[in-house]
Amino acid sequence: MADQLIDETDREILELLREDARRTLGDIGARVTLSTAAVKRRIDRMQENGVIVGYTVQIDHAKLGWGIEAFTELRFTGTTKVGEIVRTTTRMPEAQAVFTIAGDPDALVWLRVRDMGHLQQTIDEIRRHHQVTGTKTLMVLDSWTRGQQWPQTDDA
């Protein structure tokens, strides 16, 4: 459905905004060969149609003391409703995202913590939930996200 709402120029505008949401309309217009007013109309239309749902900032969590990331697989009793699976962790400040998935496991939780002791406390808290039957945690060594510049290293 979204493909019907946008064209190739809209896709270029979205990519430019994804790279830097603070980019000026004039800069976007110059890159896609449209006037500032035309870019504004397109962005407004994509917001009205729900293609653009918000703007955000990227934070260096390590500088704030929350530099460890992990993904925890969660398994639940067979009678657990999807909404309850999500509610298990969404109230926790350590939970960055919860993905309910088909098959085994039932959910994948992206966690951000201060240190290994904090991770252990967080996993223990999740395990105390009466419908959680098992967990498996995977530590993040490094990451890449679309739109994020890959850090230059000596072994690159």
DSSP file with accessible surface (Angstrom, degrees, kcal/mol):
  #  RESIDUE AA STRUCTURE BP1 BP2  ACC     N-H-->O    O-->H-N    N-H-->O    O-->H-N    TCO  KAPPA ALPHA  PHI   PSI    X-CA   Y-CA   Z-CA
    1    1 A M    >>        0   0  174      0, 0.0     3,-1.0     0, 0.0     4,-0.8   0.000 360.0 360.0 360.0 -41.5    0.0    0.0    0.0
    2    2 A A  H >>  +     0   0   50      1,-0.3     4,-1.1     2,-0.2     3,-0.9   0.849 360.0  63.3 -61.7 -32.6    2.8    2.4    0.8
    3    3 A D  H 34 S+     0   0  111      1,-0.3    -1,-0.3     2,-0.2     3,-0.2   0.824 101.2  51.6 -60.8 -30.4    4.3    1.8   -2.6
    4    4 A Q  H <4 S+     0   0  173     -3,-1.0    -1,-0.3     1,-0.2    -2,-0.2   0.718 107.5  53.9 -77.1 -20.2    1.1    3.4   -4.1
    5    5 A L  H << S+     0   0   52     -3,-0.9     2,-0.3    -4,-0.8    -2,-0.2   0.676 110.6  43.3 -87.2 -20.0    1.5    6.4   -1.8
    6    6 A I     <  -     0   0   19     -4,-1.1     2,-0.2    -3,-0.2    -1,-0.0  -0.914  61.8-156.6-131.1 154.4    5.0    7.3   -2.8
    7    7 A D     >  -     0   0   68     -2,-0.3     4,-2.2    -3,-0.0     5,-0.2  -0.533  46.8 -82.6-114.4-172.7    7.1    7.6   -6.0
    8    8 A E  H  > S+     0   0  121      1,-0.2     4,-2.1     2,-0.2     5,-0.1   0.880 128.4  52.5 -63.7 -37.2   10.8    7.4   -6.6
    9    9 A T  H  > S+     0   0   37      1,-0.2     4,-2.4     2,-0.2    -1,-0.2   0.921 108.2  51.6 -64.8 -41.0   11.4   11.1   -5.7
   10   10 A D  H  > S+     0   0    1      1,-0.2     4,-2.8     2,-0.2    -1,-0.2   0.907 107.8  52.9 -60.1 -40.9    9.5   10.5   -2.4
   11   11 A R  H  X S+     0   0   94     -4,-2.2     4,-2.4     1,-0.2    -1,-0.2   0.903 108.4  49.7 -61.7 -40.8   11.9    7.6   -1.8
   12   12 A E  H  X S+     0   0   81     -4,-2.1     4,-2.4     2,-0.2    -1,-0.2   0.914 110.9  49.7 -63.4 -42.7   14.9    9.8   -2.3
   13   13 A I  H  X S+     0   0    0     -4,-2.4     4,-2.5     1,-0.2    -2,-0.2   0.933 110.6  50.1 -61.6 -44.7   13.4   12.4    0.1
   14   14 A L  H  X S+     0   0   45     -4,-2.8     4,-2.6     1,-0.2    -1,-0.2   0.909 109.9  50.5 -60.1 -43.3   12.8    9.7    2.7
   15   15 A E  H  X S+     0   0   73     -4,-2.4     4,-2.2     2,-0.2    -1,-0.2   0.919 110.4  49.3 -62.7 -42.8   16.4    8.4    2.3
   16   16 A L  H  X S+     0   0   18     -4,-2.4     4,-1.9     1,-0.2    -2,-0.2   0.913 113.2  46.6 -63.4 -41.0   17.8   11.9    2.8
   17   17 A L  H  < S+     0   0   17     -4,-2.5    -2,-0.2     2,-0.2    -1,-0.2   0.872 109.4  54.5 -67.8 -36.4   15.7   12.4    5.9
   18   18 A R  H  < S+     0   0   92     -4,-2.6     3,-0.3    -5,-0.2    -2,-0.2   0.903 109.4  48.1 -64.5 -37.5   16.7    9.0    7.2
   19   19 A E  H  < S-     0   0   92     -4,-2.2     2,-0.2     1,-0.3    -1,-0.2   0.886 139.0  -2.0 -67.9 -38.9   20.3   10.0    6.9
   20   20 A D    ><  -     0   0   73     -4,-1.9     3,-1.9    -5,-0.2    -1,-0.3  -0.715  58.4-169.0-158.1  99.6   19.7   13.4    8.6
   21   21 A A  T 3  S+     0   0   37     -3,-0.3    -4,-0.1     1,-0.3    -3,-0.1   0.642  89.9  61.6 -68.6 -11.4   16.2   14.4    9.7
   22   22 A R  T 3  S+     0   0  226     -5,-0.1    -1,-0.3     2,-0.0    -5,-0.1   0.407  74.1 128.0 -94.6   4.1   17.5   17.9   10.4
   23   23 A R    <   -     0   0   36     -3,-1.9     2,-0.1    -7,-0.2    -3,-0.0  -0.288  65.1-111.5 -58.5 140.1   18.4   18.4    6.7
   24   24 A T     >  -     0   0   92      1,-0.1     4,-2.4     4,-0.0     5,-0.2  -0.369  13.8-121.7 -75.0 155.6   16.8   21.6    5.3
   25   25 A L  H  > S+     0   0   57      1,-0.2     4,-2.9     2,-0.2     5,-0.2   0.872 115.1  55.7 -62.1 -35.6   14.1   21.6    2.7
   26   26 A G  H  > S+     0   0   35      2,-0.2     4,-2.3     1,-0.2    -1,-0.2   0.908 107.2  48.1 -63.8 -42.2   16.3   23.6    0.5
   27   27 A D  H  > S+     0   0   49      2,-0.2     4,-1.8     1,-0.2    -2,-0.2   0.929 113.2  47.7 -64.5 -43.7   19.1   21.0    0.7
   28   28 A I  H  X S+     0   0    0     -4,-2.4     4,-1.9     1,-0.2    -2,-0.2   0.941 110.9  51.9 -61.9 -46.2   16.7   18.2    0.0
   29   29 A G  H  X>S+     0   0    3     -4,-2.9     5,-2.2     1,-0.2     4,-0.9   0.900 108.2  51.2 -57.3 -42.3   15.2   20.2   -3.0
   30   30 A A  H  <5S+     0   0   75     -4,-2.3     3,-0.3     1,-0.2    -1,-0.2   0.888 111.5  48.1 -63.8 -35.4   18.7   20.7   -4.4
   31   31 A R  H  <5S+     0   0  141     -4,-1.8    -1,-0.2     1,-0.2    -2,-0.2   0.772 121.6  33.5 -77.6 -28.0   19.4   17.0   -4.2
   32   32 A V  H  <5S-     0   0    9     -4,-1.9    -1,-0.2     2,-0.2    -2,-0.2   0.292 110.2-116.5-110.0   8.9   16.2   15.8   -5.8
   33   33 A T  T  <5S+     0   0  128     -4,-0.9     2,-0.3    -3,-0.3    -3,-0.2   0.914  72.8 121.6  54.2  53.1   15.8   18.8   -8.2
   34   34 A L      < -     0   0   54     -5,-2.2    -1,-0.2    -8,-0.1    -2,-0.2  -0.944  66.1-100.0-132.8 159.5   12.6   20.2   -6.7
   35   35 A S     >  -     0   0   67     -2,-0.3     4,-2.3     1,-0.1     5,-0.2  -0.340  35.4-110.7 -72.1 161.1   11.7   23.6   -5.2
   36   36 A T  H  > S+     0   0   72      1,-0.2     4,-2.6     2,-0.2     5,-0.2   0.909 120.3  52.4 -57.9 -42.6   11.6   23.9   -1.4
   37   37 A A  H  > S+     0   0   54      1,-0.2     4,-2.4     2,-0.2    -1,-0.2   0.897 108.1  50.3 -63.1 -40.4    7.8   24.3   -1.6
   38   38 A A  H  > S+     0   0   12      2,-0.2     4,-2.2     1,-0.2    -1,-0.2   0.903 110.6  49.5 -65.9 -39.2    7.5   21.1   -3.6
   39   39 A V  H  X S+     0   0    0     -4,-2.3     4,-2.8     2,-0.2     5,-0.2   0.939 110.6  50.7 -64.1 -44.1    9.6   19.2   -1.1
   40   40 A K  H  X S+     0   0   99     -4,-2.6     4,-3.0     1,-0.2     5,-0.2   0.921 109.5  50.3 -60.2 -44.1    7.5   20.6    1.8
   41   41 A R  H  X S+     0   0  158     -4,-2.4     4,-2.5     2,-0.2    -1,-0.2   0.915 112.0  48.0 -60.4 -42.7    4.3   19.5    0.1
   42   42 A R  H  X S+     0   0   51     -4,-2.2     4,-2.5     2,-0.2    -2,-0.2   0.924 113.5  46.4 -64.9 -44.2    5.7   16.0   -0.5
   43   43 A I  H  X S+     0   0   11     -4,-2.8     4,-2.3     2,-0.2    -2,-0.2   0.939 112.7  50.2 -64.5 -44.8    6.8   15.6    3.1
   44   44 A D  H  X S+     0   0   47     -4,-3.0     4,-2.7    -5,-0.2    -2,-0.2   0.918 111.3  49.4 -57.9 -44.0    3.5   17.0    4.4
   45   45 A R  H  X S+     0   0   78     -4,-2.5     4,-2.5    -5,-0.2     6,-0.2   0.924 110.0  50.1 -63.0 -42.6    1.6   14.5    2.2
   46   46 A M  H  <>S+     0   0    0     -4,-2.5     5,-2.0     1,-0.2     6,-1.5   0.863 111.8  48.9 -67.0 -31.2    3.8   11.6    3.5
   47   47 A Q  H ><5S+     0   0   77     -4,-2.3     3,-1.1     4,-0.2    -2,-0.2   0.931 111.6  48.4 -69.9 -44.5    3.1   12.6    7.1
   48   48 A E  H 3<5S+     0   0  156     -4,-2.7    -2,-0.2     1,-0.3    -1,-0.2   0.864 112.2  49.5 -62.4 -37.0   -0.6   12.9    6.4
   49   49 A N  T 3<5S-     0   0   72     -4,-2.5    -1,-0.3    -5,-0.2    -2,-0.2   0.481 115.8-115.1 -82.0  -3.8   -0.6    9.4    4.8
   50   50 A G  T < 5S+     0   0   42     -3,-1.1    -3,-0.2    -4,-0.3    -2,-0.1   0.587  84.8 118.1  82.2   9.8    1.3    7.9    7.7
   51   51 A V  S   <S+     0   0   42     -5,-2.0     2,-0.6    -6,-0.2    -4,-0.2   0.935  79.7  43.5 -72.2 -45.5    4.5    7.1    5.7
   52   52 A I        +     0   0   19     -6,-1.5    -2,-0.3    -9,-0.2    -1,-0.2  -0.893  69.1 171.7 -97.5 120.2    6.5    9.4    7.9
   53   53 A V        -     0   0  138     -2,-0.6     2,-0.3     1,-0.3    -1,-0.1   0.432  57.0 -37.6-111.1  -1.9    5.5    8.8   11.5
   54   54 A G        -     0   0   49      2,-0.0    -1,-0.3     0, 0.0     2,-0.3  -0.940  51.5-105.0 164.7 176.8    8.0   10.9   13.3
   55   55 A Y        -     0   0  110     -2,-0.3     2,-0.3    -3,-0.1   -37,-0.0  -0.922  33.4-175.5-128.5 153.8   11.6   12.1   13.7
   56   56 A T        -     0   0  127     -2,-0.3     2,-0.3     2,-0.0   -35,-0.2  -0.862  21.0-123.0-143.8 174.8   14.2   11.0   16.1
   57   57 A V        -     0   0  103     -2,-0.3     2,-0.5   -36,-0.0    -2,-0.0  -0.924  22.7-128.2-121.9 146.2   17.7   11.6   17.4
   58   58 A Q        -     0   0  141     -2,-0.3     2,-0.4     2,-0.0    -2,-0.0  -0.858  28.0-162.0 -95.7 132.0   20.5    9.1   17.5
   59   59 A I        -     0   0   90     -2,-0.5     2,-1.3     5,-0.0     3,-0.1  -0.902  23.2-132.4-117.5 140.0   22.2    8.8   20.9
   60   60 A D    >>  -     0   0   82     -2,-0.4     3,-0.7     1,-0.2     4,-0.6  -0.761  26.6-175.2 -87.3  93.3   25.5    7.4   21.9
   61   61 A H  G >4>S+     0   0   47     -2,-1.3     5,-2.6     1,-0.2     3,-0.8   0.793  76.0  65.6 -65.1 -28.5   24.3    5.3   24.8
   62   62 A A  G >45S+     0   0   60      1,-0.3     3,-1.6     3,-0.2     5,-0.3   0.891  97.9  54.8 -61.0 -37.4   27.8    4.2   25.8
   63   63 A K  G <45S+     0   0  174     -3,-0.7    -1,-0.3     1,-0.3    -2,-0.2   0.713 107.1  51.6 -69.9 -17.2   28.6    7.9   26.7
   64   64 A L  G <<5S-     0   0  115     -3,-0.8    -1,-0.3    -4,-0.6    -2,-0.2   0.340 125.7-102.4 -97.2   3.4   25.5    7.8   29.0
   65   65 A G  T < 5S+     0   0   37     -3,-1.6    -3,-0.2    -4,-0.2     3,-0.1   0.584  98.9 101.9  90.1  10.7   26.7    4.7   30.7
   66   66 A W      < +     0   0   66     -5,-2.6    -4,-0.2     1,-0.1    48,-0.2  -0.433  36.7 137.5-120.6  57.3   24.4    2.2   29.0
   67   67 A G        +     0   0   42     47,-0.4     2,-0.5    -5,-0.3    -5,-0.2   0.502  40.3  89.6 -88.4  -5.2   26.9    0.8   26.5
   68   68 A I  E     -A  113   0A  44     45,-2.1    45,-2.9    -3,-0.1     2,-0.4  -0.831  53.4-173.1 -99.4 129.2   26.1   -3.0   26.6
   69   69 A E  E     +A  112   0A  33     -2,-0.5    71,-2.5    71,-0.4     2,-0.3  -0.915   8.1 167.2-117.4 147.9   23.5   -4.3   24.2
   70   70 A A  E     -AB 111 139A   1     41,-2.1    41,-3.4    -2,-0.4     2,-0.5  -0.976  27.9-136.3-151.1 158.5   22.0   -7.8   24.1
   71   71 A F  E     -AB 110 138A  62     67,-2.8    67,-3.5    -2,-0.3     2,-0.5  -0.987  20.1-161.3-117.4 130.7   19.2   -9.7   22.6
   72   72 A T  E     -AB 109 137A   0     37,-2.6    37,-2.6    -2,-0.5     2,-0.4  -0.962   9.2-145.3-117.2 123.2   17.2  -12.1   24.7
   73   73 A E  E     -AB 108 136A  33     63,-3.6    63,-1.5    -2,-0.5     2,-0.4  -0.707  20.1-157.5 -79.7 136.1   15.0  -14.8   23.3
   74   74 A L  E     -AB 107 135A   0     33,-2.7    32,-1.8    -2,-0.4    33,-1.6  -0.956   9.9-165.0-120.0 137.1   12.0  -15.4   25.4
   75   75 A R  E     - B   0 134A  61     59,-2.6    58,-2.9    -2,-0.4    59,-1.3  -0.959  13.5-170.0-117.6 138.7    9.8  -18.5   25.6
   76   76 A F  E     - B   0 132A  12     -2,-0.4    56,-0.2    56,-0.3    55,-0.1  -0.813  33.2 -83.2-124.3 163.6    6.4  -18.4   27.2
   77   77 A T    >   -     0   0   50     54,-2.0     3,-1.9    -2,-0.3    -1,-0.1  -0.278  49.6-108.2 -60.6 153.5    3.7  -20.9   28.3
   78   78 A G  T 3  S+     0   0   88      1,-0.3    -1,-0.1     3,-0.0    53,-0.0   0.662 115.3  56.4 -63.4 -16.4    1.5  -22.0   25.4
   79   79 A T  T 3  S+     0   0  121      2,-0.1    -1,-0.3    52,-0.1     2,-0.3   0.427  76.7 120.7 -96.7   2.5   -1.5  -20.0   26.7
   80   80 A T    <   -     0   0   18     -3,-1.9     2,-0.2    51,-0.1    -4,-0.1  -0.484  59.9-132.5 -72.5 129.5    0.3  -16.6   26.8
   81   81 A K    >>  -     0   0  167     -2,-0.3     4,-1.9     1,-0.1     3,-0.5  -0.506  18.5-116.8 -79.7 151.8   -1.4  -14.0   24.6
   82   82 A V  H 3> S+     0   0   89      1,-0.3     4,-2.2     2,-0.2     5,-0.2   0.892 114.8  56.0 -56.3 -43.0    0.8  -11.8   22.4
   83   83 A G  H 3> S+     0   0   30      1,-0.2     4,-2.4     2,-0.2    -1,-0.3   0.890 107.0  49.5 -58.6 -37.9   -0.2   -8.7   24.2
   84   84 A E  H <> S+     0   0   49     -3,-0.5     4,-1.4     2,-0.2    -1,-0.2   0.879 106.5  56.2 -69.9 -35.8    1.1  -10.2   27.5
   85   85 A I  H  X S+     0   0   11     -4,-1.9     4,-0.5     1,-0.2     3,-0.4   0.948 110.9  44.4 -59.5 -46.0    4.3  -11.2   25.9
   86   86 A V  H >X S+     0   0   50     -4,-2.2     4,-1.6     1,-0.2     3,-1.2   0.938 110.6  53.8 -65.7 -44.8    4.9   -7.6   24.9
   87   87 A R  H 3X S+     0   0  108     -4,-2.4     4,-0.6     1,-0.3    -1,-0.2   0.743  90.4  79.1 -64.5 -20.8    3.9   -6.2   28.3
   88   88 A T  H 3< S+     0   0   18     -4,-1.4    -1,-0.3    -3,-0.4    -2,-0.2   0.867 115.2  10.0 -56.3 -36.8    6.4   -8.5   30.0
   89   89 A T  H X< S+     0   0    0     -3,-1.2     3,-2.1    -4,-0.5     6,-0.4   0.604 101.9  89.6-121.6 -13.2    9.3   -6.2   29.1
   90   90 A T  H 3< S+     0   0   75     -4,-1.6    -3,-0.1     1,-0.3    -2,-0.1   0.741  87.5  57.3 -65.9 -19.4    7.9   -2.9   27.8
   91   91 A R  T 3< S+     0   0  189     -4,-0.6    -1,-0.3     3,-0.0    -2,-0.1   0.546  88.2  94.2 -83.3  -7.3    7.8   -1.4   31.3
   92   92 A M  S X  S-     0   0    9     -3,-2.1     3,-1.3     1,-0.1    -3,-0.0  -0.733  71.1-145.3 -87.5 128.3   11.5   -2.1   31.8
   93   93 A P  T 3  S+     0   0   95      0, 0.0    -1,-0.1     0, 0.0    19,-0.1   0.785  99.2  62.8 -63.5 -22.3   13.8    0.9   30.9
   94   94 A E  T 3  S+     0   0   19     17,-0.1    18,-2.1    -5,-0.1     2,-0.5   0.757  82.3  92.3 -72.8 -24.1   16.4   -1.6   29.7
   95   95 A A  E <   +C  111   0A  21     -3,-1.3    16,-0.2    -6,-0.4     3,-0.1  -0.616  46.1 174.2 -77.8 117.9   14.0   -2.9   26.9
   96   96 A Q  E     -     0   0A  70     14,-3.5     2,-0.3    -2,-0.5    -1,-0.2   0.751  69.0  -8.1 -91.5 -31.8   14.7   -1.0   23.7
   97   97 A A  E     -C  110   0A  28     13,-1.1    13,-2.5     2,-0.0     2,-0.4  -0.965  56.4-148.5-162.0 151.8   12.3   -3.0   21.5
   98   98 A V  E     -C  109   0A  33     -2,-0.3     2,-0.5    11,-0.2    11,-0.2  -0.999  11.4-168.3-128.0 128.6   10.2   -6.2   21.7
   99   99 A F  E     -C  108   0A  98      9,-2.9     9,-2.7    -2,-0.4     2,-0.4  -0.974   9.0-154.2-118.0 115.8    9.6   -8.4   18.7
  100  100 A T  E     -C  107   0A  61     -2,-0.5     2,-0.3     7,-0.2     7,-0.3  -0.771  25.0-172.9 -84.9 137.4    7.0  -11.1   18.9
  101  101 A I        -     0   0   74      5,-2.3     2,-0.3    -2,-0.4    -2,-0.0  -0.909  26.0-107.7-134.2 156.5    7.9  -13.8   16.4
  102  102 A A  S    S+     0   0  105     -2,-0.3     2,-0.2     2,-0.1     5,-0.0  -0.614  83.5   8.7 -82.1 142.6    6.4  -17.0   15.0
  103  103 A G  S    S+     0   0   57     -2,-0.3    -2,-0.1     3,-0.0     0, 0.0  -0.577 109.0   9.0  94.0-153.9    7.9  -20.3   16.1
  104  104 A D  S    S+     0   0  118     -2,-0.2     2,-0.2     2,-0.1   -29,-0.1  -0.939 118.4  34.8-112.4 119.7   10.5  -20.9   18.8
  105  105 A P  S    S-     0   0   13      0, 0.0   -30,-0.2     0, 0.0     3,-0.1   0.512  75.9-147.0 -81.7-179.8   11.3  -18.5   20.6
  106  106 A D  S    S+     0   0   50    -32,-1.8    -5,-2.3     1,-0.2     2,-0.3   0.746  75.3   8.8 -85.9 -27.9    8.1  -16.5   21.1
  107  107 A A  E     -AC  74 100A   0    -33,-1.6   -33,-2.7    -7,-0.3     2,-0.4  -0.990  55.5-146.3-152.1 157.4    9.8  -13.1   21.4
  108  108 A L  E     -AC  73  99A  47     -9,-2.7    -9,-2.9    -2,-0.3     2,-0.5  -0.999  18.8-162.1-127.5 125.8   13.1  -11.3   21.0
  109  109 A V  E     -AC  72  98A   0    -37,-2.6   -37,-2.6    -2,-0.4     2,-0.6  -0.940  10.8-146.0-114.7 127.8   13.9   -8.4   23.3
  110  110 A W  E     -AC  71  97A  69    -13,-2.5   -14,-3.5    -2,-0.5   -13,-1.1  -0.835  26.4-169.5 -90.6 119.0   16.6   -5.9   22.5
  111  111 A L  E     -AC  70  95A   1    -41,-3.4   -41,-2.1    -2,-0.6     2,-0.4  -0.842  17.9-165.9-112.7 148.9   18.2   -4.8   25.8
  112  112 A R  E     +A   69   0A  23    -18,-2.1     2,-0.3    -2,-0.3   -43,-0.2  -0.996  21.9 167.2-131.7 126.0   20.6   -2.0   26.7
  113  113 A V  E     -A   68   0A   1    -45,-2.9   -45,-2.1    -2,-0.4     3,-0.1  -0.853  42.5-120.4-136.0 170.0   22.3   -2.1   30.1
  114  114 A R  S    S-     0   0  117     -2,-0.3   -47,-0.4   -48,-0.2     2,-0.3   0.881  84.9 -23.7 -78.3 -44.6   25.1   -0.5   32.1
  115  115 A D  S  > S-     0   0   81    -49,-0.1     4,-2.2   -47,-0.1    -1,-0.2  -0.912  76.1 -78.7-157.5-178.2   27.3   -3.6   32.8
  116  116 A M  H  > S+     0   0  110     -2,-0.3     4,-2.5     1,-0.2     5,-0.2   0.864 125.7  53.7 -65.4 -36.3   27.2   -7.3   33.1
  117  117 A G  H  > S+     0   0   38      2,-0.2     4,-2.4     1,-0.2    -1,-0.2   0.913 109.0  49.4 -62.8 -39.9   25.7   -7.2   36.6
  118  118 A H  H  > S+     0   0    5      2,-0.2     4,-2.3     1,-0.2    -2,-0.2   0.893 109.6  52.2 -65.2 -39.3   22.9   -5.0   35.3
  119  119 A L  H  X S+     0   0   11     -4,-2.2     4,-2.8     2,-0.2     5,-0.2   0.939 108.8  50.3 -61.5 -44.5   22.3   -7.5   32.5
  120  120 A Q  H  X S+     0   0  127     -4,-2.5     4,-2.7     1,-0.2    -2,-0.2   0.931 110.7  48.9 -60.9 -43.6   22.0  -10.3   35.0
  121  121 A Q  H  X S+     0   0  119     -4,-2.4     4,-2.3     1,-0.2    -1,-0.2   0.903 111.7  50.2 -61.5 -39.9   19.5   -8.3   37.1
  122  122 A T  H  X S+     0   0    1     -4,-2.3     4,-2.2     2,-0.2    -2,-0.2   0.929 111.7  46.4 -66.6 -45.0   17.5   -7.6   34.0
  123  123 A I  H  X S+     0   0   10     -4,-2.8     4,-2.8     1,-0.2    -2,-0.2   0.920 111.7  52.3 -63.7 -42.0   17.4  -11.2   32.9
  124  124 A D  H  X S+     0   0   60     -4,-2.7     4,-1.3    -5,-0.2    -1,-0.2   0.913 108.5  51.0 -59.9 -41.2   16.5  -12.3   36.4
  125  125 A E  H  < S+     0   0   88     -4,-2.3     4,-0.5     1,-0.2     3,-0.3   0.919 111.0  47.8 -63.1 -42.9   13.6   -9.8   36.4
  126  126 A I  H >< S+     0   0    2     -4,-2.2     3,-1.6     1,-0.2    -2,-0.2   0.933 109.3  53.6 -62.7 -44.3   12.3  -11.1   33.1
  127  127 A R  H 3< S+     0   0  134     -4,-2.8    -1,-0.2     1,-0.3    -2,-0.2   0.759  96.5  67.4 -65.1 -23.9   12.6  -14.7   34.3
  128  128 A R  T 3< S+     0   0  175     -4,-1.3    -1,-0.3    -3,-0.3     2,-0.3   0.692  72.9 107.1 -70.1 -17.0   10.5  -13.9   37.4
  129  129 A H  S X  S-     0   0   38     -3,-1.6     3,-1.8    -4,-0.5   -41,-0.0  -0.471  76.7-133.1 -64.3 128.8    7.5  -13.3   35.1
  130  130 A H  T 3  S+     0   0  152      1,-0.3    -1,-0.2    -2,-0.3    -3,-0.0   0.688 100.3  50.4 -64.5 -19.5    5.3  -16.4   35.8
  131  131 A Q  T 3  S+     0   0   35    -55,-0.1   -54,-2.0   -54,-0.0     2,-0.5   0.524  83.9 101.7 -98.0  -4.1    4.6  -17.1   32.1
  132  132 A V  E <   +B   76   0A  18     -3,-1.8   -56,-0.3   -56,-0.2     3,-0.1  -0.688  42.1 176.1 -80.5 124.3    8.3  -17.1   31.0
  133  133 A T  E     -     0   0A  92    -58,-2.9     2,-0.3    -2,-0.5   -57,-0.2   0.569  61.5  -5.8-104.4 -14.0    9.5  -20.6   30.6
  134  134 A G  E     -B   75   0A  23    -59,-1.3   -59,-2.6     2,-0.0    -1,-0.3  -0.948  52.6-159.2-174.1 156.3   13.0  -19.9   29.3
  135  135 A T  E     -B   74   0A  24     -2,-0.3     2,-0.3   -61,-0.2   -61,-0.2  -0.955   2.2-169.5-138.3 156.9   15.5  -17.3   28.0
  136  136 A K  E     -B   73   0A 112    -63,-1.5   -63,-3.6    -2,-0.3     2,-0.4  -0.935  16.4-154.0-145.9 126.0   18.6  -17.2   25.9
  137  137 A T  E     -B   72   0A  46     -2,-0.3     2,-0.5   -65,-0.3   -65,-0.2  -0.880   6.3-165.0-112.2 134.7   20.7  -14.1   25.7
  138  138 A L  E     -B   71   0A  77    -67,-3.5   -67,-2.8    -2,-0.4     2,-0.3  -0.968  17.4-137.3-116.6 125.7   23.0  -13.1   22.9
  139  139 A M  E     -B   70   0A  82     -2,-0.5     2,-0.5   -69,-0.2   -69,-0.2  -0.637  14.4-129.6 -84.5 139.1   25.6  -10.3   23.5
  140  140 A V        +     0   0   37    -71,-2.5   -71,-0.4    -2,-0.3     3,-0.1  -0.769  24.8 178.1 -88.6 123.6   26.1   -7.6   20.8
  141  141 A L  S    S-     0   0  172     -2,-0.5     2,-0.3     1,-0.4    -1,-0.2   0.816  70.6 -17.2 -89.7 -39.8   29.8   -7.2   19.9
  142  142 A D        -     0   0  104      2,-0.0    -1,-0.4     0, 0.0     2,-0.3  -0.963  66.9-157.4-157.9 163.6   29.2   -4.5   17.2
  143  143 A S        -     0   0   46     -2,-0.3     2,-0.3    -3,-0.1    -3,-0.0  -0.975  10.1-159.8-148.9 161.7   26.3   -3.3   15.2
  144  144 A W        -     0   0  124     -2,-0.3     2,-0.4     6,-0.1     6,-0.1  -0.991   9.8-167.8-139.9 138.7   25.4   -1.5   12.0
  145  145 A T    >   -     0   0   81     -2,-0.3     3,-2.6     3,-0.1    -2,-0.0  -0.994  35.6-100.3-128.7 136.7   22.1    0.2   11.2
  146  146 A R  T 3  S+     0   0  165     -2,-0.4     3,-0.1     1,-0.3    -2,-0.0  -0.283 113.1  25.6 -53.3 133.4   20.9    1.4    7.8
  147  147 A G  T 3  S+     0   0   22      1,-0.3     2,-0.4  -127,-0.0    -1,-0.3   0.314  99.5 110.4  91.8  -8.6   21.5    5.1    7.7
  148  148 A Q  S <  S-     0   0   64     -3,-2.6    -1,-0.3     3,-0.0     2,-0.3  -0.814  74.2-116.2-100.7 137.4   24.3    5.0   10.2
  149  149 A Q        -     0   0  168     -2,-0.4    -4,-0.1    -3,-0.1     3,-0.0  -0.548  29.2-122.0 -70.8 132.9   27.9    5.6    9.1
  150  150 A W        -     0   0  109     -2,-0.3    -6,-0.1     1,-0.1    -1,-0.1  -0.609  32.9-113.2 -74.7 128.4   30.0    2.5    9.6
  151  151 A P        -     0   0   60      0, 0.0     2,-0.5     0, 0.0    -1,-0.1  -0.381  26.8-120.2 -65.1 140.3   32.9    3.4   12.0
  152  152 A Q        +     0   0  164      4,-0.0     2,-0.3    -2,-0.0    -3,-0.0  -0.686  38.1 179.1 -81.6 127.4   36.3    3.4   10.3
  153  153 A T    >   -     0   0   62     -2,-0.5     3,-1.5     1,-0.1     0, 0.0  -0.816  42.3-108.7-123.5 167.4   38.7    0.9   12.0
  154  154 A D  T 3  S+     0   0  174     -2,-0.3    -1,-0.1     1,-0.3    -2,-0.0   0.811 118.7  50.5 -65.5 -29.3   42.2   -0.1   11.3
  155  155 A D  T 3         0   0  150     -3,-0.0    -1,-0.3     0, 0.0    -3,-0.0   0.273 360.0 360.0 -95.0  15.2   41.1   -3.5   10.1
  156  156 A A    <         0   0   94     -3,-1.5    -4,-0.0     0, 0.0     0, 0.0  -0.387 360.0 360.0 -77.0 360.0   38.5   -2.1    7.7
